[in-house]
Structures are given as C-alpha cells and as structure tokens.
C-alpha cells in the first residue's frame, strides 16, 4: 500500500496576549503537584547514560536543555527498576543511583527556575535477545525434540534421515541448517512458531512463559521493586513518578488482551488489571502524600487480538478509581508486528504498524476516513473517548495525550475539546525544546517545527544518541568576550550535535 505524504499544516501562532488567555498555558494539577502550565514532555530514551545506567553529563545536558523551555511537566526516560545490565539506559535499582538522580533533579530545577515539575518513568522489561546467525542458532540454541523427529520422518525423504528417531541430534541440527539455507519453508514446517521467531527475530520472553520461574514469580516480585524505585526517586528530589504500563514491556503485557496467564493475573480483564493495581498500591504506600504517582498506558495496542479503546477506557477508569494522580496515554508500539531485525540486532517495537501509530510520520497509511489529517494528533479521538468515560464514572483524573501535536492551535484545540487535560509533546520538543515557551511569549515564528520524519526514532532503534535532523551542529554563538565560539558537543561518531541550539529569541528569565 502506498503511504501518502501529509505536509505540515499551515499554522498561526498566538500573540503574547492571546497566549495569556490560552488553556495550554493555564495552571494545572496532577494530584498533589501543581503545574505552571498544561504542557508536558513525555519520557524519551536519548541513550546518554553509561553501561552502568548512571546519570552522566550527557544526561544532565539533555534534560537541562528541555528544562530551559520550562514545560509544566518533564518526564525522565524509562528508568529500569532492576539493577541489571541494560546498556546505556538509566537505572534506579539500588540506592547507589540516588546521588546521580539527585544531581539530575537539581539540574532541572535550576535550569527551569523551579517552574517545571519533574517526574521519572519507572519500567520493567523481560528478556530479549538479538537475532542469531542461523548456523549458531541450529548449533547452539535449538533443542531437538520428539516433535522435530516425528515431523522430519514424515516430511523428509533424505536417505540419511530415513529413521529420524535414531539420528543423532547434531546430525539433525546440521540437516535443518543446510535445508534452511536452501528452502526455509521446509524448516518452518518442522519448527514451532516460537522456534521460528527465535531464529528469525531473536528470542523474546513473554509474561505468559510461566514455565520459567522468574516469569512465574513476576507478580510476587514487581510490586516491591516498583515501590522501592519510587521511594528512591522521591529521595532524589523528583516530584513524582510515572509507572510504565505502555508499549511492549512487562506491565503493558499484563494489561494486554493477549495475556492468557492462568494464575489469576491474566485471561480476564479483572485478572489482567490485578498486577498493575497491586504495583500502584504498593508504590503509593512507599512514598509520601506529596509525591505524584500515575501511569502511562495504551489507548489502543493496534495489534491483532490486542486491547482496543473500548477496553482501554475500562482500564483507565479502574486506574482512576484506584487513586492515580494522572493517566498519560500512548498508542501501539508493540513487538508483535515489528519489522524483522538484521542478524545481530534485536527486534525494535516501533517499526511495524503499531509502532508507526505510536510515532506517526508524514508517511503513514491513509486511514481512509473523510477529513483525515494524516499523522497529526492521531491519538486524540481515543484520548477523548477514554477521558469521557473516566469523567462519566465520576473521576477527575487528569488525562495526558500526545502523538503528532506540533503546533499551538492543535494543542489548544485538544484541551478545549476535552480530549485531554495536558498536552504531551515529544518529537516537537526535541526539534525545539523552547517551543512551548516561545509560543507563550508570542514568538511562535521562531519555532523549529518537527517534520515527523522520525530521524530521532531511527537513531533510537540503533541505540545511538538521539538528536534531531533540524539541529545545525555547526551553529555557534560568541562567548561573552566575543573572541571565541561556544563549544558544541558532538555525538560519539562526531556526526551530530548532542544539544539543541540555543533559542533564537529573547526569553524572559
């Protein structure tokens, strides 16, 4: 199917006087925390930590630059609640991480002049491996079973495999590898669905793999891990935490309609809600009343057999009833339809249809609906439906919506149409971290508008330091003495600047 290109809509930016009366720049509240505006920068992974998951100068630069734009709320990237190796992703799995995170909180507070509320997104994820070389898979990873032998005996006529029941395992593995290189379909008929996935995508654990003890025990382990992580965040000076219940990760998998666990933590909606509610209850108990606590969840999984908006509204209502201080909505971003990775790479959950709906681009499937606006604000109708049902149930829990919102008019319209209570801006905030502030001060004409090319997403997929193609790495400004130029920090490969350029307009201090 051809993917039509949707150009950036023409926009009109408000004057400072018009902005002063805008709902976007009105005060808000998430539980115990007041916010200066209803602007929100969702969690994004910039790959600026080190392999120990610690706060680095690069992490401080990244979030400090967003803080200069003074959003109402800034959410720090998905931060692992376990102290286990996970590459250059932030971690909070032990008290050793508190000093670095405290420095991060201090940086944001200082560079936002205390005007930004800082949250941290807490995440758990189960194991995933890179796609293996086929020879290694058949030699090292495939366990030959009676089922394999039965199928080979029934389907193959090779003389040397005439009696597959007594053929040594090594010979069968070699035969399978040889046949796979010439005729993969012949081998597909021998392997199970999960074995084919392990071979062609890489092994991925699922929360339904309860034959693994560590998977079976997740309901007993996770509430305490999340609770301790949130307490560390509070000690570090964060204003709140966002429980990561979205996309392809552990907690979202428990919520998913695809969760078929039979231990009381799956199959029915009540069962699927059980662990997320237990995690929230344990976490809420571990922090003070002044610490805001909510979650990020999916309005629609956008996969076959997945959770759709009608059930997501029930989930959101249950979360509101439990006392969550906010609910931030996303969409899609699942492994189930991800593009096949290259050998040596891991599957990335934002490369299939569900991923494109999560981070829509100017190239996206036409929804074949009258008046379609392409990628812009694609999650807003779902957010409005969910918010409406939460309100009908009697709860005032703030709803945060994001997805292709990159101008003032669409953000303001989302609030005035009751689609949400806060407007999230991710990729547009990368393009111009000052864009909210510029719009508020009547300087919208200086805003660098995100073109939704997903240049940043492509870097994320390769675990490279995330930047924006709109940043000019050669941009420099004179120092106070006027003799030199400001130092520009570049990526590890020296090809991209690591920090967005300074604002092109005068911003009030």
C-alpha positions in Angstrom: 0.0 0.0 0.0 1.3 3.4 -0.9 1.9 5.7 2.0 0.7 9.2 1.2 2.8 12.1 2.4 0.9 14.6 4.6 2.6 18.1 4.5 2.9 20.1 7.7 -0.3 22.1 8.1 -0.1 25.9 7.9 -0.3 27.4 11.4 -0.9 30.7 13.1 0.9 31.4 16.3 -0.7 33.4 19.1 0.4 36.8 20.3 1.6 37.0 23.8 -1.8 38.5 24.8 -3.7 35.6 23.1 -1.4 33.1 24.7 -2.1 34.6 28.2 -5.7 33.5 27.8 -4.9 30.1 26.4 -5.8 26.9 28.3 -2.5 25.4 27.3 -0.7 28.0 29.4 -3.1 27.9 32.4 -2.1 26.2 35.7 -2.8 22.5 36.1 -2.6 19.9 38.8 -1.5 16.2 39.0 -2.6 15.0 42.4 -0.5 16.9 45.0 1.6 18.7 42.4 0.6 22.0 40.9 1.9 22.8 37.4 2.6 26.3 35.9 1.1 25.2 32.5 -0.6 22.2 30.9 2.4 21.5 28.8 4.0 18.0 29.1 7.2 16.4 27.7 6.8 12.6 27.8 9.6 10.2 28.5 12.0 9.6 25.7 15.2 7.4 25.7 18.1 9.5 24.5 20.9 6.8 25.1 23.0 9.2 27.1 23.6 7.1 30.2 26.6 4.8 30.5 26.5 1.0 30.6 26.1 1.1 34.3 22.8 3.0 34.0 24.2 6.1 35.7 23.5 9.8 35.2 26.2 11.3 33.0 27.0 14.8 31.8 25.1 13.9 28.6 22.0 13.1 30.6 22.2 16.4 32.5 22.7 18.3 29.3 19.7 16.6 27.7 17.2 17.2 30.4 18.7 20.6 31.4 18.0 21.8 27.8 14.4 20.7 28.0 14.1 22.4 31.4 15.2 25.7 29.8 11.9 25.6 27.8 10.0 25.5 31.1 7.4 22.8 30.3 4.8 22.3 33.0 5.9 18.7 33.4 9.1 16.9 32.2 9.2 13.1 32.4 12.7 11.4 32.6 13.2 8.4 30.3 12.1 4.9 31.0 14.4 4.0 34.0 14.9 0.4 34.9 13.8 -0.7 38.4 16.2 -3.6 38.4 20.0 -3.2 38.8 20.8 -5.4 35.9 22.9 -4.7 32.7 20.7 -3.0 30.1 23.1 -0.8 28.1 23.1 3.0 28.3 19.7 3.2 29.9 19.1 4.9 33.2 18.6 2.6 36.2 17.2 3.1 39.7 17.6 -0.5 41.0 19.7 0.4 44.1 20.4 3.3 46.4 23.7 3.8 44.6 21.8 5.6 41.9 20.3 8.2 44.2 23.2 10.7 44.1 23.2 10.9 40.3 19.5 11.2 40.1 19.6 13.9 42.7 22.0 15.9 40.5 19.6 15.4 37.6 16.7 16.7 39.7 18.8 19.7 40.9 19.8 20.5 37.3 16.2 20.6 36.0 15.0 22.6 39.0 17.8 25.2 38.5 17.6 25.5 34.7 13.8 25.7 34.7 13.9 28.3 37.5 11.8 25.9 39.6 8.9 26.1 37.1 9.0 22.6 35.8 7.6 19.5 37.7 10.0 16.6 37.2 8.7 13.0 37.0 10.6 9.8 36.4 9.2 6.9 34.3 9.7 3.5 36.0 10.0 0.5 33.8 10.4 -3.3 34.0 11.2 -5.5 30.9 11.6 -9.2 30.4 14.4 -10.7 28.3 15.0 -10.2 24.6 18.0 -11.4 22.5 19.4 -10.3 19.3 18.6 -12.2 16.1 21.1 -15.0 15.9 23.2 -16.2 13.0 21.3 -19.2 11.6 24.3 -21.5 11.9 24.7 -20.6 15.6 21.0 -21.0 16.3 20.8 -24.5 14.9 24.2 -25.5 16.5 23.7 -23.9 20.0 20.1 -22.9 20.7 17.7 -25.3 19.1 16.8 -28.3 21.4 15.9 -31.3 19.3 12.6 -32.8 20.5 10.4 -35.8 19.6 8.1 -33.5 17.7 11.0 -32.5 15.4 11.9 -36.1 14.8 8.3 -37.1 14.0 7.9 -34.2 11.5 11.2 -34.9 9.8 10.5 -38.6 9.5 7.1 -37.8 8.0 8.1 -35.0 5.7 11.6 -35.6 4.5 12.8 -38.4 2.3 16.6 -38.0 2.7 18.3 -41.4 2.8 20.5 -40.4 5.7 17.4 -39.3 7.7 15.3 -42.3 6.9 15.0 -43.0 10.5 15.0 -39.6 12.2 14.1 -41.3 15.5 17.6 -42.6 16.0 19.6 -39.9 14.1 22.0 -38.1 16.5 20.9 -34.6 17.5 24.0 -33.0 15.9 23.2 -34.6 12.5 19.6 -33.3 12.7 20.7 -29.8 13.6 23.1 -29.8 10.6 20.4 -31.1 8.3 18.0 -28.4 9.5 20.6 -25.7 8.9 21.5 -27.0 5.5 17.9 -27.2 4.4 17.1 -23.8 5.9 19.7 -22.1 3.8 18.2 -23.5 0.6 14.5 -23.9 1.4 13.4 -22.1 4.6 9.8 -23.1 4.2 10.8 -26.8 4.6 12.2 -26.0 8.0 9.3 -23.8 9.0 7.1 -26.8 8.8 9.4 -28.6 11.3 9.9 -25.9 13.9 7.3 -24.4 16.2 6.0 -20.9 15.9 8.2 -19.8 18.8 11.3 -21.5 17.4 10.8 -19.8 14.1 10.6 -16.5 15.9 13.7 -17.3 17.9 15.5 -18.0 14.7 14.3 -15.1 12.5 13.7 -12.4 15.1 15.6 -13.3 18.2 14.3 -14.9 21.4 11.8 -12.8 23.3 10.4 -13.7 26.7 6.7 -13.3 27.3 4.9 -12.8 30.6 2.9 -16.0 29.7 6.1 -18.1 29.7 5.3 -19.2 33.3 7.4 -22.4 32.8 10.3 -20.0 33.6 10.4 -19.5 37.4 11.4 -15.8 37.1 8.4 -15.2 34.8 6.0 -17.1 37.0 7.2 -15.0 40.0 6.7 -11.6 38.5 3.5 -10.8 40.4 5.3 -11.5 43.7 8.4 -9.6 42.8 7.4 -6.4 40.9 5.3 -4.5 43.5 8.2 -4.3 45.9 10.7 -3.4 43.1 8.5 -0.5 41.8 7.8 0.7 45.3 11.5 0.9 46.2 12.3 2.6 42.9 9.7 5.3 43.5 11.0 5.9 47.0 14.5 6.4 45.7 13.1 8.9 43.1 11.4 10.8 45.9 14.6 10.9 48.0 16.5 12.2 44.9 14.1 15.1 44.6 11.7 14.1 41.9 8.1 15.5 42.2 6.5 12.2 41.1 6.8 9.0 39.1 5.1 7.6 36.0 4.6 3.8 36.1 5.3 2.5 32.6 2.3 0.4 31.7 2.6 1.0 27.9 4.1 -0.4 24.7 6.0 -3.6 24.6 7.1 -4.0 28.2 6.3 -6.1 31.3 3.4 -4.2 32.8 1.7 -3.5 29.4 1.9 -7.2 28.7 0.0 -8.0 31.8 -2.7 -5.5 30.8 -2.9 -6.8 27.2 -5.8 -8.7 25.9 -3.2 -11.2 24.7 -2.3 -12.1 28.3 -3.6 -15.7 28.8 -1.9 -16.4 32.2 -4.0 -18.8 34.3 -2.7 -17.9 37.8 -5.2 -15.1 38.4 -3.0 -12.5 36.7 -4.4 -12.8 33.2 -7.1 -14.1 30.9 -10.0 -11.9 32.2 -9.9 -8.1 32.4 -10.0 -8.4 36.2 -7.1 -10.7 36.1 -5.1 -8.5 33.8 -5.7 -5.5 36.0 -4.6 -7.3 39.1 -0.9 -6.8 39.0 -0.9 -3.2 37.7 -3.2 -2.3 40.6 -1.1 -4.1 43.1 2.0 -2.4 41.8 0.3 1.0 42.1 -0.9 0.3 45.6 2.5 -0.9 46.9 4.2 2.1 45.2 1.7 4.6 46.6 2.2 3.2 50.1 6.0 3.7 49.8 6.0 7.4 49.0 4.7 10.5 50.8 1.4 12.1 50.1 3.2 15.0 48.3 4.6 12.6 45.6 2.6 12.4 42.4 2.0 8.9 41.0 0.3 7.9 37.8 0.9 5.8 34.8 1.4 5.7 31.0 -0.9 3.3 29.3 -2.1 2.5 25.8 -5.3 3.8 24.3 -5.1 1.0 21.7 -2.5 -1.7 21.2 -3.0 -1.7 17.4 -2.3 -5.4 17.1 -4.4 -8.4 16.2 -6.1 -9.7 19.3 -4.8 -6.7 21.3 -6.6 -4.3 23.7 -8.8 -1.8 21.9 -10.0 1.6 23.0 -13.3 0.3 24.5 -11.4 -1.9 27.0 -8.7 0.7 27.5 -11.4 3.1 28.7 -12.4 0.5 31.4 -8.7 0.1 32.4 -8.3 3.9 32.7 -11.4 4.1 34.8 -10.1 1.3 37.1 -6.8 3.3 37.5 -8.7 6.5 38.3 -10.8 4.6 40.9 -7.6 3.3 42.5 -6.4 6.9 43.1 -3.9 7.5 40.3 -2.9 11.2 40.1 -2.7 11.2 36.2 -3.0 8.9 33.2 -0.8 9.5 30.2 -2.0 7.9 27.0 0.1 6.5 24.2 -0.8 4.1 21.3 0.8 0.9 19.8 4.5 0.4 20.0 4.4 -3.5 20.2 6.8 -6.2 19.3 4.1 -8.3 17.7 4.2 -6.6 14.3 7.8 -5.3 14.5 10.0 -5.4 11.4 12.4 -8.3 11.2 15.8 -7.1 12.5 19.1 -7.8 10.9 21.3 -10.6 12.2 23.0 -9.4 15.3 20.3 -6.8 16.1 17.3 -7.1 18.4 13.7 -6.5 17.4 12.5 -2.9 17.9 8.9 -2.4 18.8 8.3 0.8 16.8 8.9 -0.5 13.3 5.6 -2.1 12.4 2.1 -0.7 12.0 1.6 -0.4 15.8 4.9 1.4 16.0 4.0 3.8 13.2 0.8 4.6 15.1 2.8 5.2 18.3 5.3 7.6 16.5 3.4 8.6 13.3 5.4 10.0 10.4 4.4 12.1 7.5 4.4 8.8 5.6 1.6 6.7 7.2 -1.2 4.6 5.9 -4.3 6.5 4.9 -7.0 5.7 7.5 -9.5 6.1 4.6 -11.6 8.4 6.7 -13.2 11.7 5.5 -11.2 14.6 6.7 -8.1 12.7 7.7 -5.2 14.7 9.0 -2.6 12.0 8.5 -0.2 11.7 11.4 -1.3 14.8 13.3 -3.0 14.2 16.6 -3.9 10.6 15.7 -4.4 9.6 19.4 -6.7 12.5 20.3 -10.0 10.9 19.4 -9.1 7.8 21.5 -8.0 10.1 24.4 -11.3 12.0 24.2 -13.3 8.7 24.4 -11.2 7.5 27.3 -11.4 10.8 29.2 -15.1 10.9 28.6 -15.7 7.5 30.2 -13.5 8.4 33.1 -15.5 11.5 33.7 -18.8 9.7 33.4 -17.6 7.3 36.1 -17.2 10.3 38.4 -13.4 10.8 38.4 -11.5 13.9 37.6 -8.1 12.2 37.0 -6.1 14.3 34.5 -5.6 12.7 31.1 -2.4 13.4 29.1 -2.5 13.0 25.3 0.4 13.1 22.8 1.1 12.0 19.3 1.8 14.3 16.3 1.0 17.5 18.2 3.5 20.1 17.0 1.7 23.5 17.0 -0.2 25.7 19.4 -3.6 25.6 17.6 -3.8 21.8 17.7 -2.6 21.7 21.3 -5.2 24.3 22.4 -8.0 22.6 20.5 -7.2 19.3 22.2 -7.7 20.9 25.6 -10.8 22.9 24.6 -12.5 19.9 23.0 -12.0 18.0 26.3 -9.7 15.4 24.6 -7.2 15.8 27.4 -6.1 17.9 30.4 -2.4 18.1 29.5 -0.8 18.1 26.0 2.3 16.0 25.5 4.9 16.9 23.0 7.9 14.6 22.4 9.4 14.9 19.0 8.4 18.5 18.6 10.1 19.2 21.9 13.3 17.5 20.6 13.1 19.7 17.5 12.8 22.8 19.6 12.9 22.4 23.4 11.8 26.1 23.8 8.7 25.8 21.6 6.1 25.9 24.4 7.8 28.9 25.9 8.2 30.7 22.6 4.5 30.2 21.8 3.6 31.5 25.3 5.6 34.7 24.7 4.3 35.4 21.2 7.5 34.3 19.4 5.9 31.3 17.5 7.5 32.4 14.3 10.9 31.4 15.6 9.9 27.8 16.4 11.6 24.9 14.7 8.7 22.7 13.7 9.1 18.9 13.8 8.7 17.4 10.3 7.8 13.9 11.7 10.5 12.2 9.7 11.4 10.0 12.7 15.1 10.7 12.2 15.3 10.6 16.0 13.4 7.3 16.2 15.8 5.7 13.7 18.8 6.7 16.0 16.9 5.2 18.9 16.4 2.0 17.0 20.1 1.6 16.6 20.8 2.6 20.2 22.6 5.8 19.0 22.5 9.1 20.9 19.2 10.7 19.8 19.3 14.0 18.1 17.2 15.9 15.6 18.0 16.4 11.9 16.8 20.1 12.3 19.7 20.9 14.7 22.6 22.6 13.0 25.8 21.0 14.5 27.9 23.9 13.2 25.8 26.5 14.9 27.8 28.6 17.3 27.5 31.8 19.3 30.2 34.2 20.5 31.2 33.9 24.1 30.8 36.9 26.4 34.2 38.1 25.4 33.4 37.9 21.7 36.7 36.2 20.8 35.7 32.6 20.6 32.7 30.5 19.8 30.7 28.3 22.2 31.8 24.7 22.5 29.5 22.4 20.5 29.2 18.8 21.9 29.0 16.2 19.2 27.8 12.6 19.2 30.2 9.7 19.7 30.7 9.4 16.0 31.2 13.2 15.6 28.3 13.5 13.1 25.5 15.1 15.2 25.3 17.8 17.8 24.1 16.5 21.2 22.2 19.5 22.4 19.6 21.6 20.7 20.8 25.0 19.6 20.1 28.0 21.9 16.9 29.8 21.4 16.7 32.2 18.5 14.6 34.6 20.5 14.8 36.5 23.7 13.2 34.5 26.5 12.3 36.1 29.9 14.5 35.0 32.8 
